[in-house]
Amino acid sequence: MDYEDQLDRGLSETPEIEEIADRFDVPDPSVRTEGNATVYENFQDTVDSVGRDEAHVLKFLQSELGTSAQIDERGRARLTGDFKPARIAAAIDAYVDGFVRCSECGLPDTRLVKERGTTVLKCDACGALSSVPDL
């Protein structure tokens, strides 16, 4: 049996690889307008999925959306102004890219740590250290 025959046989016996769903799933924002504010109903679910402090996520949203915000007694974020779900989702995606996913391996197995007076993103999967912007 020559190389080509062995290769064909190996490929024919290899099972099809199905696309594996990403184990890191951030829920789509559920928002509603209430007066002059936008209520981010599932803010706490988002915070839990990204594994970061809610105050840090809220501070980023305020900066990204150019508004003021607070967390109410039910764990919802109340953003001053009218924001569409797509705009909030884009801000959350930017947060995940900057403060959750490793810039080297792309995995979400990271944590924010202080090193020499500055905050860095430390990846538990590959060990990489990445600088993150100050909020």
C-alpha positions in Angstrom: 0.0 0.0 0.0 1.5 3.3 -1.0 1.3 6.7 0.8 -1.7 8.0 -1.2 -3.7 4.8 -0.5 -2.9 5.1 3.2 -3.8 8.7 3.3 -7.1 8.1 1.6 -7.9 5.2 4.0 -7.0 7.4 7.0 -9.2 10.3 5.8 -12.1 8.0 5.1 -11.9 6.4 8.6 -11.6 9.8 10.4 -14.9 10.8 11.9 -16.3 14.2 10.9 -15.6 16.9 13.4 -18.6 18.8 14.3 -18.3 22.5 15.2 -18.1 22.7 19.0 -20.1 25.5 20.5 -18.0 28.2 22.3 -18.0 27.4 26.0 -17.8 31.1 26.7 -21.2 32.6 26.0 -22.2 36.1 27.0 -26.0 36.6 27.1 -27.5 39.1 24.7 -28.5 42.2 26.6 -32.2 42.4 27.6 -33.0 46.1 27.8 -36.1 48.3 28.1 -36.7 52.0 28.2 -38.1 53.4 31.5 -38.6 57.1 31.4 -35.3 58.7 30.4 -33.3 55.6 31.4 -32.4 52.3 29.8 -32.7 49.4 32.2 -30.3 46.5 31.4 -32.4 43.7 32.9 -29.8 40.9 32.7 -26.8 42.9 33.7 -26.0 40.5 36.5 -26.1 37.5 34.2 -23.6 39.3 31.9 -21.3 40.1 34.9 -21.5 36.5 36.0 -20.6 35.1 32.6 -17.6 37.4 32.1 -16.4 36.7 35.6 -15.6 40.3 36.5 -16.6 42.8 39.2 -19.9 44.5 38.4 -18.5 47.9 39.3 -15.7 47.4 36.7 -18.1 46.4 34.0 -20.5 49.2 34.8 -17.6 51.8 34.7 -16.6 50.5 31.3 -20.2 50.8 30.0 -20.4 54.3 31.3 -17.2 55.3 29.5 -18.1 53.4 26.3 -21.6 54.8 26.1 -20.8 58.2 27.4 -23.5 58.2 30.1 -24.0 57.8 33.9 -25.3 54.6 35.3 -26.0 52.8 38.6 -26.9 49.3 39.7 -30.3 49.0 41.4 -31.3 46.8 44.3 -32.3 44.0 41.8 -28.8 43.9 40.2 -30.0 45.6 37.0 -28.0 48.5 35.5 -29.8 51.7 34.9 -28.2 53.7 32.2 -29.2 57.4 31.7 -30.4 57.8 28.1 -32.0 55.7 25.4 -29.8 52.9 24.2 -30.6 50.1 21.8 -29.7 46.5 22.6 -27.2 46.4 19.7 -25.3 49.4 21.1 -25.0 47.8 24.5 -24.0 44.5 23.0 -21.2 46.2 21.1 -20.0 47.8 24.3 -20.1 44.4 26.1 -18.2 42.8 23.1 -15.6 45.6 23.4 -15.3 44.8 27.2 -14.8 41.1 26.5 -12.1 41.8 23.9 -10.3 44.2 26.2 -10.7 42.7 29.6 -11.7 39.1 29.3 -10.3 37.3 26.3 -6.5 36.6 26.2 -4.8 38.6 23.4 -2.5 35.6 22.8 -4.6 32.5 22.8 -8.1 34.0 22.7 -9.4 32.0 25.7 -11.6 33.6 28.4 -9.6 31.9 31.2 -8.2 35.2 32.5 -8.2 37.4 35.5 -7.3 41.0 36.2 -4.2 41.3 38.5 -2.1 44.1 39.8 1.6 44.0 38.8 4.0 46.7 39.7 1.1 49.2 40.3 -0.7 48.6 37.0 -3.6 46.3 36.2 -2.8 43.5 33.7 -4.8 40.6 32.2 -3.2 37.3 33.2 -4.2 34.2 31.2 -4.5 31.0 33.3 -4.5 28.9 30.1 -1.3 30.1 28.4 0.3 32.3 31.1 0.4 35.5 29.0 0.3 38.9 30.6 -1.4 41.7 28.6 -1.8 45.3 29.5 -5.3 46.6 29.9 -6.4 50.3 29.7 -7.2 52.1 32.9 -10.8 53.0 33.5 
